[in-house]
Amino acid sequence: MAITDQDIGTGLKTEDLVINMGPQHPSTHGVLRLKITTHGEIITSCQPVIGYLHRGMEWLAQNRNYIQYQALVDRVDYLAGMSDSHAYVMAVEKIAGLKVPQRAEYLRIICAELNRICSHQLSLGIFMLDLGAMMGFPFYAFRDRESILSLLEEISGQRMMFNYMRIGGVFKDVPEGWLGKTESLVKEKLLGYTDEYEDIISNNPIVKARTQGVGVIDAKEGLEWGLTGPNIRASGHDYDVRRDKPYSLYSEMDFKVITRPEGDVYARYKCRIDEIRESCKIILQAIEKIRKLPGGEQAQSETELQAKKLLPGFKCPAGESYEIVESPRGEMGVHLISDGTQVPYRLKWRSPSWFPTGFLPKLAEGTPVADVVAIFSSLDVILPDVDR
């Protein structure tokens, strides 16, 4: 409800105030500037200003060969590097006609789901920080995320920019005992950690007051604006790329697509919490499937991990492809055009963070200034994914 001059008192008048939130504001999850006009405490307009972080990821693709660009794609959404790589390598593999070995596909799924969990954990920790939990809970999420990053570092050699998925397969097989450690982490810790998050947050009266009925997204309007992932599933839209347009070997996995009917900030939080549990189920299934393959947990030969050993002079045949994956933030796609040379002719990313950033003004208008922080945090936008 907008505040009028009459609410202030006879003889007094208020003027709209233009304020800038960012680009160095801690609640904008990166260098985003929100130009906000307020009447009292109520936002009358909100204009996102982007471009502070532009890195030319698409231009770089068109000036590097296919092998060189593999090392850069983890930086598109630096919290979902496995999903970035998965979309890119599938786009190249489709044009090149490469069939990825079964073992490598299962390893891709395990890594993508581990990455999804640690992305949701970080989102959860920052979300609580944005709501005012200055001490305590955010450290739970960051602590638990470190356990996953240690596993991903062990197989890739890097803690964030993994560069593990390669055109035709994966970089290398997992070290001895890695699958067992992953299974133990999921069964003995991750599922219990997630229950712990809910014990602290889900019935907290302050959290409910700050999130329920706030920032409601209508499913039809959200789809028109291009929202995907938890942001639209929390509004009741039952769609997940892994199930509805299955890629890799997700068609073999048994998991539930999490939806909520409310469409508010609280529903988006709940969707991500429940998605962590579903990712745990997928990881355990993929581990069992690897154990049933010839050789089981033993390290496999290169032919079991890569369809073809690609040399630096690799030329992708002329063609065009568009491949999508379900990243932690929604549908991530790569549109690739090859002219038959060593360098992509054109490459375009469909970044899932771009669309909620454009939708934010619709959600912010008419809300108190304090709510815009909670709303934006619940959208889980990563600015490098916007300013790619």
C-alpha positions as CSV (number, residue, x, y, z in Angstrom):
1,M,0.0,0.0,0.0
2,A,1.4,3.4,-1.1
3,I,2.0,6.0,1.6
4,T,0.3,9.4,0.8
5,D,1.1,12.9,2.0
6,Q,-2.1,12.8,4.1
7,D,-0.6,9.9,6.1
8,I,2.3,12.1,7.2
9,G,0.3,14.9,8.7
10,T,-1.4,18.1,7.8
11,G,0.9,20.7,6.3
12,L,3.7,18.3,5.7
13,K,4.6,17.0,2.3
14,T,7.0,14.3,1.2
15,E,9.0,13.9,-1.9
16,D,10.0,10.8,-3.8
17,L,13.6,9.8,-3.0
18,V,15.9,8.2,-5.5
19,I,18.5,5.9,-3.9
20,N,21.1,3.5,-5.3
21,M,21.5,0.0,-3.9
22,G,24.9,-1.1,-5.2
23,P,26.9,-1.7,-7.3
24,Q,28.9,-2.6,-4.2
25,H,25.9,-3.5,-1.9
26,P,26.4,-6.8,-0.1
27,S,22.9,-8.0,-0.8
28,T,23.1,-7.7,-4.6
29,H,25.3,-10.9,-4.9
30,G,27.7,-9.1,-7.2
31,V,28.2,-5.8,-8.9
32,L,24.5,-4.9,-9.6
33,R,23.2,-1.4,-9.2
34,L,19.5,-1.0,-8.3
35,K,18.2,2.5,-8.9
36,I,15.2,2.7,-6.6
37,T,12.6,5.4,-6.3
38,T,10.8,5.4,-2.9
39,H,7.8,7.2,-1.5
40,G,8.5,6.9,2.2
41,E,9.5,3.3,2.7
42,I,7.6,2.0,-0.3
43,I,9.3,1.4,-3.7
44,T,7.6,3.0,-6.6
45,S,10.1,2.0,-9.2
46,C,13.2,-0.2,-9.4
47,Q,15.6,-0.2,-12.3
48,P,18.4,-2.8,-12.5
49,V,21.7,-1.4,-14.0
50,I,23.9,-4.2,-15.2
51,G,27.2,-4.4,-17.2
52,Y,29.7,-3.7,-14.4
53,L,31.2,-7.2,-14.7
54,H,31.0,-7.8,-18.5
55,R,33.7,-10.3,-19.5
56,G,32.9,-11.1,-23.1
57,M,32.4,-14.9,-22.7
58,E,30.7,-15.2,-26.0
59,W,33.3,-13.1,-27.8
60,L,36.1,-15.2,-26.3
61,A,34.4,-18.4,-27.6
62,Q,34.7,-16.9,-31.1
63,N,38.4,-16.1,-30.7
64,R,39.6,-19.4,-29.1
65,N,39.6,-22.9,-30.4
66,Y,37.2,-25.5,-29.0
67,I,39.8,-27.0,-26.7
68,Q,40.9,-23.6,-25.3
69,Y,37.4,-22.5,-24.6
70,Q,36.7,-25.5,-22.4
71,A,38.8,-24.0,-19.7
72,L,36.8,-20.8,-19.6
73,V,33.2,-22.0,-19.5
74,D,33.1,-22.6,-15.7
75,R,33.3,-18.8,-15.3
76,V,29.9,-18.1,-17.0
77,D,28.1,-19.1,-13.7
78,Y,31.0,-19.6,-11.4
79,L,28.8,-21.4,-8.8
80,A,27.6,-23.9,-11.4
81,G,30.7,-24.7,-13.4
82,M,29.7,-28.3,-14.0
83,S,26.4,-27.2,-15.6
84,D,28.3,-24.6,-17.7
85,S,30.6,-27.3,-19.0
86,H,27.9,-29.8,-19.5
87,A,25.9,-27.5,-21.8
88,Y,29.0,-26.5,-23.8
89,V,30.4,-30.0,-24.4
90,M,27.0,-31.4,-25.4
91,A,26.6,-28.7,-28.0
92,V,30.0,-29.6,-29.5
93,E,29.3,-33.3,-29.3
94,K,26.0,-33.0,-31.1
95,I,27.6,-31.4,-34.1
96,A,30.7,-33.6,-34.0
97,G,28.6,-36.8,-33.6
98,L,30.5,-37.9,-30.5
99,K,28.8,-40.5,-28.3
100,V,30.0,-40.2,-24.7
101,P,30.9,-43.5,-22.9
102,Q,28.4,-44.6,-20.3
103,R,30.8,-44.4,-17.4
104,A,31.6,-40.8,-18.3
105,E,27.9,-39.9,-18.4
106,Y,27.4,-41.2,-14.9
107,L,30.4,-39.3,-13.7
108,R,29.0,-36.1,-15.3
109,I,25.7,-36.6,-13.5
110,I,27.3,-37.1,-10.1
111,C,29.5,-34.0,-10.5
112,A,26.6,-31.9,-11.8
113,E,24.4,-32.9,-8.8
114,L,27.2,-32.3,-6.3
115,N,27.6,-28.9,-7.8
116,R,23.9,-28.3,-7.6
117,I,23.9,-29.1,-3.9
118,C,26.8,-26.8,-3.0
119,S,25.2,-24.0,-5.1
120,H,22.0,-24.3,-3.2
121,Q,23.8,-24.4,0.1
122,L,25.6,-21.1,-0.8
123,S,22.3,-19.6,-1.9
124,L,20.7,-20.7,1.4
125,G,23.5,-19.2,3.5
126,I,23.5,-15.9,1.6
127,F,19.7,-15.8,1.8
128,M,19.7,-16.1,5.6
129,L,22.4,-13.5,5.8
130,D,20.2,-11.1,3.7
131,L,17.3,-11.7,6.1
132,G,19.5,-10.6,9.0
133,A,21.1,-13.8,10.3
134,M,24.4,-12.1,10.7
135,M,26.0,-14.9,12.7
136,G,25.5,-18.6,13.1
137,F,23.4,-20.1,10.3
138,P,25.3,-18.9,7.2
139,F,28.4,-20.8,8.5
140,Y,26.4,-24.0,8.6
141,A,25.8,-23.8,4.8
142,F,29.4,-22.7,4.1
143,R,30.8,-25.5,6.3
144,D,28.8,-28.2,4.5
145,R,29.6,-26.8,1.0
146,E,33.3,-27.2,1.7
147,S,32.9,-31.0,2.0
148,I,31.5,-31.1,-1.5
149,L,34.2,-28.8,-2.9
150,S,36.9,-31.0,-1.5
151,L,35.5,-33.9,-3.4
152,L,35.2,-32.0,-6.7
153,E,38.7,-30.6,-6.2
154,E,40.0,-34.2,-5.7
155,I,38.8,-35.2,-9.2
156,S,39.4,-32.0,-11.1
157,G,42.4,-30.4,-9.4
158,Q,40.5,-27.1,-8.9
159,R,38.2,-25.9,-6.2
160,M,35.8,-23.7,-8.3
161,M,36.7,-23.6,-12.0
162,F,36.6,-27.4,-12.4
163,N,37.1,-27.8,-16.1
164,Y,36.3,-31.5,-15.5
165,M,33.8,-32.3,-18.3
166,R,35.6,-32.4,-21.7
167,I,34.4,-32.7,-25.2
168,G,33.7,-36.5,-25.6
169,G,33.7,-37.4,-21.9
170,V,35.5,-36.3,-18.8
171,F,39.1,-35.3,-17.9
172,K,40.0,-38.4,-16.0
173,D,38.5,-41.2,-13.8
174,V,37.9,-40.7,-10.2
175,P,40.6,-41.6,-7.7
176,E,40.5,-44.8,-5.8
177,G,37.9,-44.6,-3.0
178,W,36.3,-41.4,-4.3
179,L,32.9,-43.0,-5.0
180,G,32.8,-44.5,-1.5
181,K,33.6,-41.1,0.0
182,T,30.9,-39.5,-2.0
183,E,28.4,-42.1,-1.0
184,S,29.3,-41.7,2.7
185,L,29.1,-37.9,2.5
186,V,25.6,-38.1,1.0
187,K,24.2,-40.7,3.3
188,E,25.8,-39.8,6.5
189,K,26.0,-36.0,6.3
190,L,24.3,-34.1,3.4
191,L,20.8,-35.5,4.1
192,G,21.2,-34.9,7.8
193,Y,22.5,-31.4,7.2
194,T,19.5,-30.6,5.1
195,D,17.2,-31.7,7.9
196,E,19.2,-29.4,10.2
197,Y,18.6,-26.4,7.9
198,E,14.9,-27.0,8.0
199,D,14.9,-27.3,11.8
200,I,16.5,-23.9,12.1
201,I,14.7,-22.1,9.3
202,S,11.4,-23.5,8.1
203,N,9.3,-22.8,11.2
204,N,11.2,-19.8,12.4
205,P,8.5,-17.1,12.9
206,I,10.8,-14.2,11.8
207,V,11.7,-16.0,8.6
208,K,8.0,-16.7,7.9
209,A,7.0,-13.1,8.5
210,R,9.7,-11.9,6.2
211,T,9.1,-14.4,3.4
212,Q,5.5,-15.7,3.2
213,G,3.3,-13.7,0.9
214,V,6.3,-11.6,-0.2
215,G,7.5,-11.3,-3.8
216,V,4.8,-13.6,-5.2
217,I,5.4,-14.7,-8.8
218,D,2.4,-15.7,-11.0
219,A,3.4,-18.7,-13.0
220,K,2.0,-17.4,-16.3
221,E,3.7,-14.1,-16.0
222,G,6.9,-15.7,-14.9
223,L,7.0,-17.9,-17.9
224,E,6.4,-14.9,-20.2
225,W,9.5,-13.3,-18.7
226,G,11.6,-16.5,-19.2
227,L,11.9,-17.7,-15.6
228,T,13.0,-21.3,-15.2
229,G,14.3,-23.5,-12.4
230,P,13.3,-23.2,-8.8
231,N,12.0,-19.7,-9.4
232,I,9.2,-20.9,-11.6
233,R,8.7,-24.3,-10.0
234,A,8.0,-22.5,-6.7
235,S,5.0,-21.0,-8.6
236,G,3.5,-24.4,-9.5
237,H,5.0,-24.8,-13.0
238,D,6.0,-28.5,-13.1
239,Y,9.0,-28.5,-15.5
240,D,12.6,-29.7,-15.2
241,V,14.9,-30.2,-18.1
242,R,16.4,-33.4,-16.6
243,R,12.9,-35.0,-16.7
244,D,11.1,-33.3,-19.5
245,K,13.9,-33.1,-22.1
246,P,16.3,-35.6,-20.6
247,Y,20.0,-35.4,-21.5
248,S,23.0,-37.5,-20.6
249,L,21.5,-40.5,-18.7
250,Y,19.0,-38.6,-16.6
251,S,16.2,-40.7,-18.2
252,E,17.5,-43.6,-16.1
253,M,17.3,-41.7,-12.8
254,D,14.3,-41.8,-10.4
255,F,13.7,-38.4,-8.8
256,K,10.9,-36.0,-8.1
257,V,10.5,-32.6,-9.6
258,I,9.9,-30.2,-6.7
259,T,7.1,-27.7,-7.0
260,R,5.2,-25.4,-4.7
261,P,2.0,-23.5,-5.3
262,E,2.6,-20.3,-3.3
263,G,5.1,-18.6,-5.6
264,D,6.5,-16.4,-2.8
265,V,10.0,-16.0,-1.3
266,Y,9.4,-18.8,1.2
267,A,8.3,-21.2,-1.6
268,R,11.5,-20.6,-3.5
269,Y,13.5,-21.3,-0.4
270,K,11.6,-24.6,0.2
271,C,12.1,-25.7,-3.4
272,R,15.8,-25.4,-3.1
273,I,15.9,-27.3,0.2
274,D,13.9,-30.2,-1.3
275,E,16.0,-30.2,-4.5
276,I,19.1,-30.9,-2.4
277,R,17.4,-34.1,-1.2
278,E,16.5,-35.1,-4.7
279,S,20.1,-34.5,-5.9
280,C,21.3,-36.8,-3.2
281,K,19.0,-39.5,-4.5
282,I,20.3,-39.1,-8.1
283,I,24.0,-39.2,-6.9
284,L,23.4,-42.5,-5.0
285,Q,21.7,-44.0,-8.1
286,A,24.5,-43.0,-10.4
287,I,27.1,-44.4,-8.0
288,E,25.3,-47.8,-8.0
289,K,25.1,-47.8,-11.8
290,I,28.8,-47.2,-12.1
291,R,29.5,-50.2,-9.8
292,K,27.5,-52.4,-12.0
293,L,29.6,-51.5,-15.1
294,P,32.5,-53.7,-16.1
295,G,35.4,-52.9,-13.8
296,G,33.1,-51.3,-11.2
297,E,34.9,-48.7,-9.1
298,Q,38.3,-49.6,-10.6
299,A,39.9,-46.8,-12.7
300,Q,39.1,-47.3,-16.3
301,S,41.0,-46.8,-19.5
302,E,40.8,-43.6,-21.5
303,T,38.4,-45.1,-24.0
304,E,35.9,-45.7,-21.2
305,L,36.0,-42.0,-20.3
306,Q,36.3,-40.2,-23.7
307,A,34.7,-41.0,-27.0
308,K,37.7,-39.6,-28.8
309,K,41.0,-38.2,-27.7
310,L,40.9,-34.6,-29.0
311,L,44.1,-32.9,-30.1
312,P,44.5,-29.1,-30.0
313,G,43.9,-29.0,-33.8
314,F,40.3,-30.5,-33.4
315,K,37.9,-29.1,-36.0
316,C,34.2,-29.4,-35.4
317,P,32.2,-30.2,-38.5
318,A,30.0,-27.5,-39.9
319,G,26.6,-27.4,-38.2
320,E,24.4,-25.9,-35.6
321,S,23.1,-27.0,-32.3
322,Y,21.3,-25.8,-29.2
323,E,21.7,-27.9,-26.0
324,I,20.2,-27.2,-22.6
325,V,20.8,-28.5,-19.1
326,E,19.1,-27.9,-15.8
327,S,21.6,-25.8,-13.8
328,P,20.9,-24.8,-10.2
329,R,19.4,-21.6,-11.4
330,G,17.3,-23.1,-14.2
331,E,17.5,-23.8,-17.9
332,M,21.0,-23.1,-19.2
333,G,21.6,-23.4,-22.9
334,V,24.4,-23.1,-25.5
335,H,23.6,-22.2,-29.1
336,L,26.6,-23.1,-31.2
337,I,27.2,-22.5,-34.9
338,S,30.3,-24.2,-36.4
339,D,31.8,-23.4,-39.9
340,G,34.0,-26.4,-39.9
341,T,37.2,-24.7,-38.5
342,Q,39.0,-25.0,-35.2
343,V,37.1,-21.9,-33.8
344,P,33.3,-21.6,-33.2
345,Y,31.7,-19.3,-35.7
346,R,29.1,-18.1,-33.1
347,L,28.3,-19.1,-29.6
348,K,25.5,-17.8,-27.4
349,W,24.6,-18.6,-23.8
350,R,21.1,-18.7,-22.4
351,S,21.9,-17.7,-18.9
352,P,19.1,-18.4,-16.3
353,S,20.1,-15.5,-14.1
354,W,19.4,-12.9,-16.8
355,F,15.6,-13.3,-16.8
356,P,14.8,-12.9,-13.0
357,T,17.1,-9.8,-13.0
358,G,14.7,-8.2,-15.6
359,F,11.7,-9.4,-13.7
360,L,12.8,-7.9,-10.4
361,P,11.2,-4.4,-11.0
362,K,7.8,-6.1,-11.3
363,L,8.3,-7.8,-7.9
364,A,9.8,-4.8,-6.2
365,E,7.2,-2.2,-7.1
366,G,4.9,-1.4,-4.2
367,T,6.9,-3.3,-1.6
368,P,8.9,-1.8,1.4
369,V,12.6,-1.2,0.8
370,A,13.4,-3.9,3.3
371,D,11.6,-6.6,1.2
372,V,13.6,-6.0,-2.0
373,V,16.6,-7.6,-0.4
374,A,14.7,-10.7,0.5
375,I,13.0,-10.9,-2.9
376,F,16.2,-10.5,-4.9
377,S,18.1,-13.0,-2.7
378,S,15.3,-15.6,-3.2
379,L,15.8,-15.3,-7.0
380,D,19.3,-16.7,-6.6
381,V,20.8,-14.5,-9.3
382,I,24.6,-14.8,-10.0
383,L,25.8,-11.6,-11.7
384,P,28.6,-13.2,-13.8
385,D,25.8,-15.3,-15.3
386,V,24.1,-12.0,-16.3
387,D,27.2,-10.0,-17.3
388,R,28.7,-12.9,-19.2
